[in-house]
Amino acid sequence: MWVGVPIIHDIFPRLYIFGIVGLLIVGPISIYAGLYHIKRTGAYSAEASVLTESNPNVYKAIPGKEPEVFLPLMVLTAKGLAKVM
């Protein structure tokens, strides 16, 4: 299989060894790339809005005005409703 590249054949004499090493390297790299993508792009805010629309009981505060204004207002509203009930 690795006949044309003797250096690779010396490092990976069998294909399954190459596969295991590849999974051990590619797995963590993919996880960190996904975390970077979610934290640095607009995907996080889009996911939060879709999640809120699909299940209003689960809420993720998007950085900015929501944690400072709307989240405390929602907590006060919930406490007020709990007193009324």
PyMOL Python script that loads the backbone (N, CA, C, O; Angstrom):
from pymol import cmd

cmd.read_pdbstr("""\
ATOM      1  N   MET A   1       0.820  -1.193   0.000  1.00  0.00           N
ATOM      2  CA  MET A   1       0.000   0.000   0.000  1.00  0.00           C
ATOM      3  C   MET A   1       0.866   1.260   0.000  1.00  0.00           C
ATOM      4  O   MET A   1       0.634   2.166  -0.800  1.00  0.00           O
ATOM      5  N   TRP A   2       1.844   1.325   0.873  1.00  0.00           N
ATOM      6  CA  TRP A   2       2.715   2.491   0.962  1.00  0.00           C
ATOM      7  C   TRP A   2       4.028   2.236   0.214  1.00  0.00           C
ATOM      8  O   TRP A   2       5.080   2.729   0.620  1.00  0.00           O
ATOM      9  N   VAL A   3       3.967   1.490  -0.844  1.00  0.00           N
ATOM     10  CA  VAL A   3       5.172   1.094  -1.571  1.00  0.00           C
ATOM     11  C   VAL A   3       5.909   2.309  -2.122  1.00  0.00           C
ATOM     12  O   VAL A   3       7.140   2.321  -2.145  1.00  0.00           O
ATOM     13  N   GLY A   4       5.185   3.325  -2.563  1.00  0.00           N
ATOM     14  CA  GLY A   4       5.817   4.491  -3.170  1.00  0.00           C
ATOM     15  C   GLY A   4       6.459   5.430  -2.173  1.00  0.00           C
ATOM     16  O   GLY A   4       7.281   6.260  -2.560  1.00  0.00           O
ATOM     17  N   VAL A   5       6.104   5.323  -0.875  1.00  0.00           N
ATOM     18  CA  VAL A   5       6.628   6.238   0.138  1.00  0.00           C
ATOM     19  C   VAL A   5       7.224   5.397   1.271  1.00  0.00           C
ATOM     20  O   VAL A   5       6.503   5.022   2.196  1.00  0.00           O
ATOM     21  N   PRO A   6       8.506   5.099   1.217  1.00  0.00           N
ATOM     22  CA  PRO A   6       9.095   4.212   2.223  1.00  0.00           C
ATOM     23  C   PRO A   6       9.137   4.810   3.630  1.00  0.00           C
ATOM     24  O   PRO A   6       9.127   4.060   4.606  1.00  0.00           O
ATOM     25  N   ILE A   7       9.184   6.126   3.761  1.00  0.00           N
ATOM     26  CA  ILE A   7       9.211   6.742   5.097  1.00  0.00           C
ATOM     27  C   ILE A   7       7.889   6.488   5.816  1.00  0.00           C
ATOM     28  O   ILE A   7       7.875   6.160   7.003  1.00  0.00           O
ATOM     29  N   ILE A   8       6.789   6.638   5.101  1.00  0.00           N
ATOM     30  CA  ILE A   8       5.477   6.386   5.698  1.00  0.00           C
ATOM     31  C   ILE A   8       5.328   4.907   6.023  1.00  0.00           C
ATOM     32  O   ILE A   8       4.724   4.557   7.037  1.00  0.00           O
ATOM     33  N   HIS A   9       5.863   4.043   5.187  1.00  0.00           N
ATOM     34  CA  HIS A   9       5.795   2.601   5.445  1.00  0.00           C
ATOM     35  C   HIS A   9       6.575   2.242   6.707  1.00  0.00           C
ATOM     36  O   HIS A   9       6.183   1.326   7.430  1.00  0.00           O
ATOM     37  N   ASP A  10       7.660   2.940   6.981  1.00  0.00           N
ATOM     38  CA  ASP A  10       8.420   2.685   8.205  1.00  0.00           C
ATOM     39  C   ASP A  10       7.653   3.137   9.444  1.00  0.00           C
ATOM     40  O   ASP A  10       7.709   2.479  10.483  1.00  0.00           O
ATOM     41  N   ILE A  11       6.940   4.253   9.341  1.00  0.00           N
ATOM     42  CA  ILE A  11       6.184   4.776  10.482  1.00  0.00           C
ATOM     43  C   ILE A  11       4.901   3.981  10.694  1.00  0.00           C
ATOM     44  O   ILE A  11       4.578   3.628  11.828  1.00  0.00           O
ATOM     45  N   PHE A  12       4.170   3.697   9.629  1.00  0.00           N
ATOM     46  CA  PHE A  12       2.899   2.980   9.690  1.00  0.00           C
ATOM     47  C   PHE A  12       2.995   1.697   8.866  1.00  0.00           C
ATOM     48  O   PHE A  12       2.642   1.700   7.687  1.00  0.00           O
ATOM     49  N   PRO A  13       3.466   0.604   9.463  1.00  0.00           N
ATOM     50  CA  PRO A  13       3.586  -0.628   8.681  1.00  0.00           C
ATOM     51  C   PRO A  13       2.229  -1.245   8.343  1.00  0.00           C
ATOM     52  O   PRO A  13       2.133  -1.997   7.373  1.00  0.00           O
ATOM     53  N   ARG A  14       1.194  -0.955   9.102  1.00  0.00           N
ATOM     54  CA  ARG A  14      -0.147  -1.495   8.852  1.00  0.00           C
ATOM     55  C   ARG A  14      -1.151  -0.345   8.736  1.00  0.00           C
ATOM     56  O   ARG A  14      -0.964   0.722   9.321  1.00  0.00           O
ATOM     57  N   LEU A  15      -2.197  -0.579   7.984  1.00  0.00           N
ATOM     58  CA  LEU A  15      -3.200   0.461   7.760  1.00  0.00           C
ATOM     59  C   LEU A  15      -3.977   0.781   9.034  1.00  0.00           C
ATOM     60  O   LEU A  15      -4.330   1.938   9.260  1.00  0.00           O
ATOM     61  N   TYR A  16      -4.250  -0.225   9.871  1.00  0.00           N
ATOM     62  CA  TYR A  16      -5.021   0.040  11.080  1.00  0.00           C
ATOM     63  C   TYR A  16      -4.246   0.939  12.049  1.00  0.00           C
ATOM     64  O   TYR A  16      -4.857   1.710  12.787  1.00  0.00           O
ATOM     65  N   ILE A  17      -2.930   0.853  12.058  1.00  0.00           N
ATOM     66  CA  ILE A  17      -2.127   1.750  12.899  1.00  0.00           C
ATOM     67  C   ILE A  17      -2.270   3.189  12.402  1.00  0.00           C
ATOM     68  O   ILE A  17      -2.399   4.119  13.199  1.00  0.00           O
ATOM     69  N   PHE A  18      -2.246   3.360  11.101  1.00  0.00           N
ATOM     70  CA  PHE A  18      -2.459   4.682  10.511  1.00  0.00           C
ATOM     71  C   PHE A  18      -3.846   5.217  10.884  1.00  0.00           C
ATOM     72  O   PHE A  18      -3.988   6.397  11.206  1.00  0.00           O
ATOM     73  N   GLY A  19      -4.864   4.357  10.842  1.00  0.00           N
ATOM     74  CA  GLY A  19      -6.221   4.777  11.187  1.00  0.00           C
ATOM     75  C   GLY A  19      -6.353   5.181  12.642  1.00  0.00           C
ATOM     76  O   GLY A  19      -6.992   6.187  12.952  1.00  0.00           O
ATOM     77  N   ILE A  20      -5.755   4.407  13.541  1.00  0.00           N
ATOM     78  CA  ILE A  20      -5.826   4.732  14.965  1.00  0.00           C
ATOM     79  C   ILE A  20      -5.121   6.054  15.256  1.00  0.00           C
ATOM     80  O   ILE A  20      -5.655   6.903  15.968  1.00  0.00           O
ATOM     81  N   VAL A  21      -3.936   6.223  14.710  1.00  0.00           N
ATOM     82  CA  VAL A  21      -3.202   7.480  14.910  1.00  0.00           C
ATOM     83  C   VAL A  21      -3.979   8.650  14.309  1.00  0.00           C
ATOM     84  O   VAL A  21      -4.043   9.729  14.897  1.00  0.00           O
ATOM     85  N   GLY A  22      -4.563   8.430  13.144  1.00  0.00           N
ATOM     86  CA  GLY A  22      -5.359   9.484  12.514  1.00  0.00           C
ATOM     87  C   GLY A  22      -6.547   9.886  13.364  1.00  0.00           C
ATOM     88  O   GLY A  22      -6.829  11.076  13.502  1.00  0.00           O
ATOM     89  N   LEU A  23      -7.256   8.908  13.942  1.00  0.00           N
ATOM     90  CA  LEU A  23      -8.399   9.225  14.798  1.00  0.00           C
ATOM     91  C   LEU A  23      -7.971   9.944  16.072  1.00  0.00           C
ATOM     92  O   LEU A  23      -8.651  10.860  16.533  1.00  0.00           O
ATOM     93  N   LEU A  24      -6.853   9.530  16.633  1.00  0.00           N
ATOM     94  CA  LEU A  24      -6.374  10.184  17.849  1.00  0.00           C
ATOM     95  C   LEU A  24      -5.949  11.627  17.601  1.00  0.00           C
ATOM     96  O   LEU A  24      -5.992  12.449  18.516  1.00  0.00           O
ATOM     97  N   ILE A  25      -5.547  11.938  16.399  1.00  0.00           N
ATOM     98  CA  ILE A  25      -5.132  13.307  16.076  1.00  0.00           C
ATOM     99  C   ILE A  25      -6.308  14.132  15.557  1.00  0.00           C
ATOM    100  O   ILE A  25      -6.494  15.275  15.975  1.00  0.00           O
ATOM    101  N   VAL A  26      -7.091  13.570  14.661  1.00  0.00           N
ATOM    102  CA  VAL A  26      -8.171  14.320  14.021  1.00  0.00           C
ATOM    103  C   VAL A  26      -9.333  14.581  14.982  1.00  0.00           C
ATOM    104  O   VAL A  26      -9.977  15.626  14.891  1.00  0.00           O
ATOM    105  N   GLY A  27      -9.611  13.657  15.895  1.00  0.00           N
ATOM    106  CA  GLY A  27     -10.723  13.831  16.831  1.00  0.00           C
ATOM    107  C   GLY A  27     -10.621  15.096  17.663  1.00  0.00           C
ATOM    108  O   GLY A  27     -11.514  15.940  17.595  1.00  0.00           O
ATOM    109  N   PRO A  28      -9.559  15.258  18.449  1.00  0.00           N
ATOM    110  CA  PRO A  28      -9.436  16.486  19.247  1.00  0.00           C
ATOM    111  C   PRO A  28      -9.337  17.758  18.409  1.00  0.00           C
ATOM    112  O   PRO A  28      -9.865  18.799  18.800  1.00  0.00           O
ATOM    113  N   ILE A  29      -8.667  17.683  17.264  1.00  0.00           N
ATOM    114  CA  ILE A  29      -8.576  18.865  16.397  1.00  0.00           C
ATOM    115  C   ILE A  29      -9.967  19.277  15.924  1.00  0.00           C
ATOM    116  O   ILE A  29     -10.273  20.469  15.872  1.00  0.00           O
ATOM    117  N   SER A  30     -10.808  18.314  15.581  1.00  0.00           N
ATOM    118  CA  SER A  30     -12.165  18.623  15.131  1.00  0.00           C
ATOM    119  C   SER A  30     -12.998  19.231  16.253  1.00  0.00           C
ATOM    120  O   SER A  30     -13.771  20.161  16.020  1.00  0.00           O
ATOM    121  N   ILE A  31     -12.846  18.715  17.459  1.00  0.00           N
ATOM    122  CA  ILE A  31     -13.597  19.251  18.597  1.00  0.00           C
ATOM    123  C   ILE A  31     -13.200  20.701  18.863  1.00  0.00           C
ATOM    124  O   ILE A  31     -14.066  21.559  19.031  1.00  0.00           O
ATOM    125  N   TYR A  32     -11.902  20.978  18.901  1.00  0.00           N
ATOM    126  CA  TYR A  32     -11.453  22.347  19.157  1.00  0.00           C
ATOM    127  C   TYR A  32     -11.815  23.293  18.015  1.00  0.00           C
ATOM    128  O   TYR A  32     -12.109  24.464  18.256  1.00  0.00           O
ATOM    129  N   ALA A  33     -11.797  22.808  16.793  1.00  0.00           N
ATOM    130  CA  ALA A  33     -12.212  23.651  15.667  1.00  0.00           C
ATOM    131  C   ALA A  33     -13.698  23.982  15.766  1.00  0.00           C
ATOM    132  O   ALA A  33     -14.101  25.105  15.465  1.00  0.00           O
ATOM    133  N   GLY A  34     -14.511  23.024  16.182  1.00  0.00           N
ATOM    134  CA  GLY A  34     -15.937  23.280  16.360  1.00  0.00           C
ATOM    135  C   GLY A  34     -16.209  24.270  17.478  1.00  0.00           C
ATOM    136  O   GLY A  34     -17.058  25.150  17.337  1.00  0.00           O
ATOM    137  N   LEU A  35     -15.496  24.134  18.587  1.00  0.00           N
ATOM    138  CA  LEU A  35     -15.655  25.094  19.678  1.00  0.00           C
ATOM    139  C   LEU A  35     -15.238  26.494  19.251  1.00  0.00           C
ATOM    140  O   LEU A  35     -15.904  27.474  19.586  1.00  0.00           O
ATOM    141  N   TYR A  36     -14.145  26.588  18.517  1.00  0.00           N
ATOM    142  CA  TYR A  36     -13.696  27.885  18.012  1.00  0.00           C
ATOM    143  C   TYR A  36     -14.748  28.484  17.079  1.00  0.00           C
ATOM    144  O   TYR A  36     -15.027  29.682  17.138  1.00  0.00           O
ATOM    145  N   HIS A  37     -15.323  27.654  16.226  1.00  0.00           N
ATOM    146  CA  HIS A  37     -16.331  28.127  15.281  1.00  0.00           C
ATOM    147  C   HIS A  37     -17.554  28.663  16.014  1.00  0.00           C
ATOM    148  O   HIS A  37     -18.081  29.714  15.650  1.00  0.00           O
ATOM    149  N   ILE A  38     -18.006  27.958  17.036  1.00  0.00           N
ATOM    150  CA  ILE A  38     -19.201  28.394  17.758  1.00  0.00           C
ATOM    151  C   ILE A  38     -18.930  29.673  18.538  1.00  0.00           C
ATOM    152  O   ILE A  38     -19.773  30.570  18.563  1.00  0.00           O
ATOM    153  N   LYS A  39     -17.781  29.769  19.167  1.00  0.00           N
ATOM    154  CA  LYS A  39     -17.493  30.936  19.999  1.00  0.00           C
ATOM    155  C   LYS A  39     -17.177  32.187  19.187  1.00  0.00           C
ATOM    156  O   LYS A  39     -17.470  33.293  19.640  1.00  0.00           O
ATOM    157  N   ARG A  40     -16.593  32.046  18.011  1.00  0.00           N
ATOM    158  CA  ARG A  40     -16.101  33.202  17.265  1.00  0.00           C
ATOM    159  C   ARG A  40     -17.000  33.642  16.115  1.00  0.00           C
ATOM    160  O   ARG A  40     -16.740  34.682  15.511  1.00  0.00           O
ATOM    161  N   THR A  41     -18.020  32.907  15.799  1.00  0.00           N
ATOM    162  CA  THR A  41     -18.869  33.274  14.668  1.00  0.00           C
ATOM    163  C   THR A  41     -20.287  33.536  15.147  1.00  0.00           C
ATOM    164  O   THR A  41     -20.581  33.420  16.337  1.00  0.00           O
ATOM    165  N   GLY A  42     -21.146  33.882  14.234  1.00  0.00           N
ATOM    166  CA  GLY A  42     -22.542  34.127  14.564  1.00  0.00           C
ATOM    167  C   GLY A  42     -23.349  32.865  14.764  1.00  0.00           C
ATOM    168  O   GLY A  42     -24.556  32.935  14.995  1.00  0.00           O
ATOM    169  N   ALA A  43     -22.711  31.718  14.680  1.00  0.00           N
ATOM    170  CA  ALA A  43     -23.441  30.462  14.839  1.00  0.00           C
ATOM    171  C   ALA A  43     -24.017  30.325  16.239  1.00  0.00           C
ATOM    172  O   ALA A  43     -25.083  29.733  16.408  1.00  0.00           O
ATOM    173  N   TYR A  44     -23.334  30.860  17.248  1.00  0.00           N
ATOM    174  CA  TYR A  44     -23.819  30.747  18.622  1.00  0.00           C
ATOM    175  C   TYR A  44     -25.128  31.506  18.805  1.00  0.00           C
ATOM    176  O   TYR A  44     -26.069  30.983  19.402  1.00  0.00           O
ATOM    177  N   SER A  45     -25.195  32.725  18.298  1.00  0.00           N
ATOM    178  CA  SER A  45     -26.428  33.502  18.447  1.00  0.00           C
ATOM    179  C   SER A  45     -27.555  32.899  17.630  1.00  0.00           C
ATOM    180  O   SER A  45     -28.706  32.904  18.067  1.00  0.00           O
ATOM    181  N   ALA A  46     -27.242  32.379  16.450  1.00  0.00           N
ATOM    182  CA  ALA A  46     -28.273  31.733  15.642  1.00  0.00           C
ATOM    183  C   ALA A  46     -28.782  30.479  16.332  1.00  0.00           C
ATOM    184  O   ALA A  46     -29.983  30.208  16.326  1.00  0.00           O
ATOM    185  N   GLU A  47     -27.878  29.714  16.925  1.00  0.00           N
ATOM    186  CA  GLU A  47     -28.290  28.507  17.635  1.00  0.00           C
ATOM    187  C   GLU A  47     -29.160  28.862  18.836  1.00  0.00           C
ATOM    188  O   GLU A  47     -30.146  28.181  19.115  1.00  0.00           O
ATOM    189  N   ALA A  48     -28.795  29.929  19.547  1.00  0.00           N
ATOM    190  CA  ALA A  48     -29.564  30.343  20.714  1.00  0.00           C
ATOM    191  C   ALA A  48     -30.970  30.770  20.316  1.00  0.00           C
ATOM    192  O   ALA A  48     -31.932  30.439  21.009  1.00  0.00           O
ATOM    193  N   SER A  49     -31.104  31.495  19.218  1.00  0.00           N
ATOM    194  CA  SER A  49     -32.439  31.932  18.809  1.00  0.00           C
ATOM    195  C   SER A  49     -33.287  30.761  18.329  1.00  0.00           C
ATOM    196  O   SER A  49     -34.478  30.703  18.634  1.00  0.00           O
ATOM    197  N   VAL A  50     -32.701  29.833  17.590  1.00  0.00           N
ATOM    198  CA  VAL A  50     -33.454  28.662  17.129  1.00  0.00           C
ATOM    199  C   VAL A  50     -33.850  27.795  18.311  1.00  0.00           C
ATOM    200  O   VAL A  50     -34.967  27.279  18.352  1.00  0.00           O
ATOM    201  N   LEU A  51     -32.942  27.624  19.282  1.00  0.00           N
ATOM    202  CA  LEU A  51     -33.240  26.817  20.455  1.00  0.00           C
ATOM    203  C   LEU A  51     -34.350  27.450  21.283  1.00  0.00           C
ATOM    204  O   LEU A  51     -35.215  26.745  21.803  1.00  0.00           O
ATOM    205  N   THR A  52     -34.333  28.775  21.409  1.00  0.00           N
ATOM    206  CA  THR A  52     -35.377  29.462  22.161  1.00  0.00           C
ATOM    207  C   THR A  52     -36.726  29.332  21.470  1.00  0.00           C
ATOM    208  O   THR A  52     -37.748  29.161  22.136  1.00  0.00           O
ATOM    209  N   GLU A  53     -36.744  29.411  20.145  1.00  0.00           N
ATOM    210  CA  GLU A  53     -38.006  29.262  19.423  1.00  0.00           C
ATOM    211  C   GLU A  53     -38.538  27.838  19.513  1.00  0.00           C
ATOM    212  O   GLU A  53     -39.746  27.635  19.626  1.00  0.00           O
ATOM    213  N   SER A  54     -37.649  26.855  19.465  1.00  0.00           N
ATOM    214  CA  SER A  54     -38.105  25.472  19.492  1.00  0.00           C
ATOM    215  C   SER A  54     -38.529  25.043  20.893  1.00  0.00           C
ATOM    216  O   SER A  54     -39.461  24.251  21.034  1.00  0.00           O
ATOM    217  N   ASN A  55     -37.865  25.548  21.929  1.00  0.00           N
ATOM    218  CA  ASN A  55     -38.214  25.212  23.302  1.00  0.00           C
ATOM    219  C   ASN A  55     -38.020  26.454  24.160  1.00  0.00           C
ATOM    220  O   ASN A  55     -36.897  26.730  24.583  1.00  0.00           O
ATOM    221  N   PRO A  56     -39.075  27.207  24.427  1.00  0.00           N
ATOM    222  CA  PRO A  56     -38.932  28.465  25.166  1.00  0.00           C
ATOM    223  C   PRO A  56     -38.497  28.271  26.617  1.00  0.00           C
ATOM    224  O   PRO A  56     -38.084  29.235  27.262  1.00  0.00           O
ATOM    225  N   ASN A  57     -38.579  27.046  27.147  1.00  0.00           N
ATOM    226  CA  ASN A  57     -38.161  26.809  28.526  1.00  0.00           C
ATOM    227  C   ASN A  57     -36.644  26.753  28.665  1.00  0.00           C
ATOM    228  O   ASN A  57     -36.123  26.915  29.769  1.00  0.00           O
ATOM    229  N   VAL A  58     -35.929  26.527  27.571  1.00  0.00           N
ATOM    230  CA  VAL A  58     -34.471  26.510  27.580  1.00  0.00           C
ATOM    231  C   VAL A  58     -34.008  27.835  26.985  1.00  0.00           C
ATOM    232  O   VAL A  58     -34.391  28.192  25.871  1.00  0.00           O
ATOM    233  N   TYR A  59     -33.189  28.554  27.728  1.00  0.00           N
ATOM    234  CA  TYR A  59     -32.801  29.886  27.282  1.00  0.00           C
ATOM    235  C   TYR A  59     -31.301  30.066  27.445  1.00  0.00           C
ATOM    236  O   TYR A  59     -30.755  29.776  28.510  1.00  0.00           O
ATOM    237  N   LYS A  60     -30.626  30.541  26.401  1.00  0.00           N
ATOM    238  CA  LYS A  60     -29.208  30.881  26.456  1.00  0.00           C
ATOM    239  C   LYS A  60     -29.081  32.389  26.256  1.00  0.00           C
ATOM    240  O   LYS A  60     -29.568  32.935  25.266  1.00  0.00           O
ATOM    241  N   ALA A  61     -28.434  33.046  27.191  1.00  0.00           N
ATOM    242  CA  ALA A  61     -28.265  34.495  27.088  1.00  0.00           C
ATOM    243  C   ALA A  61     -27.113  34.812  26.145  1.00  0.00           C
ATOM    244  O   ALA A  61     -25.986  34.363  26.356  1.00  0.00           O
ATOM    245  N   ILE A  62     -27.400  35.580  25.115  1.00  0.00           N
ATOM    246  CA  ILE A  62     -26.383  36.010  24.161  1.00  0.00           C
ATOM    247  C   ILE A  62     -25.637  37.188  24.778  1.00  0.00           C
ATOM    248  O   ILE A  62     -26.272  38.063  25.366  1.00  0.00           O
ATOM    249  N   PRO A  63     -24.314  37.239  24.664  1.00  0.00           N
ATOM    250  CA  PRO A  63     -23.566  38.359  25.253  1.00  0.00           C
ATOM    251  C   PRO A  63     -24.052  39.708  24.727  1.00  0.00           C
ATOM    252  O   PRO A  63     -24.331  39.861  23.538  1.00  0.00           O
ATOM    253  N   GLY A  64     -24.148  40.672  25.625  1.00  0.00           N
ATOM    254  CA  GLY A  64     -24.618  42.003  25.253  1.00  0.00           C
ATOM    255  C   GLY A  64     -25.681  42.468  26.226  1.00  0.00           C
ATOM    256  O   GLY A  64     -25.501  42.386  27.441  1.00  0.00           O
ATOM    257  N   LYS A  65     -26.794  42.959  25.689  1.00  0.00           N
ATOM    258  CA  LYS A  65     -27.840  43.519  26.548  1.00  0.00           C
ATOM    259  C   LYS A  65     -28.690  42.457  27.230  1.00  0.00           C
ATOM    260  O   LYS A  65     -29.305  42.741  28.258  1.00  0.00           O
ATOM    261  N   GLU A  66     -28.746  41.258  26.698  1.00  0.00           N
ATOM    262  CA  GLU A  66     -29.637  40.250  27.266  1.00  0.00           C
ATOM    263  C   GLU A  66     -29.275  39.851  28.694  1.00  0.00           C
ATOM    264  O   GLU A  66     -30.167  39.818  29.542  1.00  0.00           O
ATOM    265  N   PRO A  67     -28.001  39.543  29.009  1.00  0.00           N
ATOM    266  CA  PRO A  67     -27.706  39.187  30.399  1.00  0.00           C
ATOM    267  C   PRO A  67     -27.861  40.359  31.359  1.00  0.00           C
ATOM    268  O   PRO A  67     -28.118  40.155  32.545  1.00  0.00           O
ATOM    269  N   GLU A  68     -27.708  41.587  30.859  1.00  0.00           N
ATOM    270  CA  GLU A  68     -27.746  42.752  31.734  1.00  0.00           C
ATOM    271  C   GLU A  68     -29.153  43.305  31.925  1.00  0.00           C
ATOM    272  O   GLU A  68     -29.454  43.861  32.981  1.00  0.00           O
ATOM    273  N   VAL A  69     -30.019  43.166  30.927  1.00  0.00           N
ATOM    274  CA  VAL A  69     -31.340  43.785  30.997  1.00  0.00           C
ATOM    275  C   VAL A  69     -32.451  42.741  31.033  1.00  0.00           C
ATOM    276  O   VAL A  69     -33.229  42.681  31.985  1.00  0.00           O
ATOM    277  N   PHE A  70     -32.516  41.926  29.997  1.00  0.00           N
ATOM    278  CA  PHE A  70     -33.665  41.039  29.850  1.00  0.00           C
ATOM    279  C   PHE A  70     -33.666  39.882  30.847  1.00  0.00           C
ATOM    280  O   PHE A  70     -34.728  39.510  31.347  1.00  0.00           O
ATOM    281  N   LEU A  71     -32.509  39.308  31.145  1.00  0.00           N
ATOM    282  CA  LEU A  71     -32.463  38.172  32.054  1.00  0.00           C
ATOM    283  C   LEU A  71     -32.899  38.565  33.466  1.00  0.00           C
ATOM    284  O   LEU A  71     -33.702  37.841  34.054  1.00  0.00           O
ATOM    285  N   PRO A  72     -32.413  39.677  34.049  1.00  0.00           N
ATOM    286  CA  PRO A  72     -32.932  40.080  35.363  1.00  0.00           C
ATOM    287  C   PRO A  72     -34.424  40.422  35.326  1.00  0.00           C
ATOM    288  O   PRO A  72     -35.147  40.159  36.287  1.00  0.00           O
ATOM    289  N   LEU A  73     -34.881  41.005  34.223  1.00  0.00           N
ATOM    290  CA  LEU A  73     -36.306  41.311  34.097  1.00  0.00           C
ATOM    291  C   LEU A  73     -37.135  40.033  34.075  1.00  0.00           C
ATOM    292  O   LEU A  73     -38.206  39.976  34.679  1.00  0.00           O
ATOM    293  N   MET A  74     -36.650  39.015  33.387  1.00  0.00           N
ATOM    294  CA  MET A  74     -37.365  37.739  33.350  1.00  0.00           C
ATOM    295  C   MET A  74     -37.402  37.089  34.732  1.00  0.00           C
ATOM    296  O   MET A  74     -38.410  36.494  35.113  1.00  0.00           O
ATOM    297  N   VAL A  75     -36.305  37.202  35.480  1.00  0.00           N
ATOM    298  CA  VAL A  75     -36.268  36.634  36.830  1.00  0.00           C
ATOM    299  C   VAL A  75     -37.260  37.357  37.730  1.00  0.00           C
ATOM    300  O   VAL A  75     -37.990  36.716  38.487  1.00  0.00           O
ATOM    301  N   LEU A  76     -37.295  38.679  37.656  1.00  0.00           N
ATOM    302  CA  LEU A  76     -38.261  39.440  38.462  1.00  0.00           C
ATOM    303  C   LEU A  76     -39.697  39.107  38.073  1.00  0.00           C
ATOM    304  O   LEU A  76     -40.565  38.997  38.940  1.00  0.00           O
ATOM    305  N   THR A  77     -39.949  38.948  36.792  1.00  0.00           N
ATOM    306  CA  THR A  77     -41.287  38.578  36.333  1.00  0.00           C
ATOM    307  C   THR A  77     -41.675  37.204  36.865  1.00  0.00           C
ATOM    308  O   THR A  77     -42.804  37.010  37.314  1.00  0.00           O
ATOM    309  N   ALA A  78     -40.751  36.254  36.818  1.00  0.00           N
ATOM    310  CA  ALA A  78     -41.040  34.908  37.319  1.00  0.00           C
ATOM    311  C   ALA A  78     -41.302  34.929  38.822  1.00  0.00           C
ATOM    312  O   ALA A  78     -42.196  34.235  39.305  1.00  0.00           O
ATOM    313  N   LYS A  79     -40.521  35.729  39.569  1.00  0.00           N
ATOM    314  CA  LYS A  79     -40.748  35.826  41.012  1.00  0.00           C
ATOM    315  C   LYS A  79     -42.105  36.467  41.310  1.00  0.00           C
ATOM    316  O   LYS A  79     -42.815  36.033  42.216  1.00  0.00           O
ATOM    317  N   GLY A  80     -42.459  37.502  40.542  1.00  0.00           N
ATOM    318  CA  GLY A  80     -43.763  38.135  40.726  1.00  0.00           C
ATOM    319  C   GLY A  80     -44.909  37.188  40.425  1.00  0.00           C
ATOM    320  O   GLY A  80     -45.902  37.162  41.153  1.00  0.00           O
ATOM    321  N   LEU A  81     -44.785  36.415  39.367  1.00  0.00           N
ATOM    322  CA  LEU A  81     -45.822  35.433  39.042  1.00  0.00           C
ATOM    323  C   LEU A  81     -45.908  34.341  40.101  1.00  0.00           C
ATOM    324  O   LEU A  81     -46.996  33.843  40.392  1.00  0.00           O
ATOM    325  N   ALA A  82     -44.767  33.967  40.680  1.00  0.00           N
ATOM    326  CA  ALA A  82     -44.780  32.949  41.732  1.00  0.00           C
ATOM    327  C   ALA A  82     -45.501  33.464  42.975  1.00  0.00           C
ATOM    328  O   ALA A  82     -46.187  32.697  43.652  1.00  0.00           O
ATOM    329  N   LYS A  83     -45.354  34.767  43.284  1.00  0.00           N
ATOM    330  CA  LYS A  83     -46.058  35.333  44.435  1.00  0.00           C
ATOM    331  C   LYS A  83     -47.564  35.382  44.192  1.00  0.00           C
ATOM    332  O   LYS A  83     -48.354  35.148  45.106  1.00  0.00           O
ATOM    333  N   VAL A  84     -47.956  35.685  42.963  1.00  0.00           N
ATOM    334  CA  VAL A  84     -49.380  35.782  42.636  1.00  0.00           C
ATOM    335  C   VAL A  84     -50.047  34.412  42.723  1.00  0.00           C
ATOM    336  O   VAL A  84     -51.185  34.291  43.176  1.00  0.00           O
ATOM    337  N   MET A  85     -49.338  33.403  42.293  1.00  0.00           N
ATOM    338  CA  MET A  85     -49.909  32.054  42.307  1.00  0.00           C
ATOM    339  C   MET A  85     -49.917  31.574  43.710  1.00  0.00           C
ATOM    340  O   MET A  85     -50.355  30.455  43.978  1.00  0.00           O
TER     341      MET A  85
END
""", "prot")
cmd.dss("prot")
cmd.show_as("cartoon", "prot")
cmd.util.cbc("prot")
cmd.orient("prot")
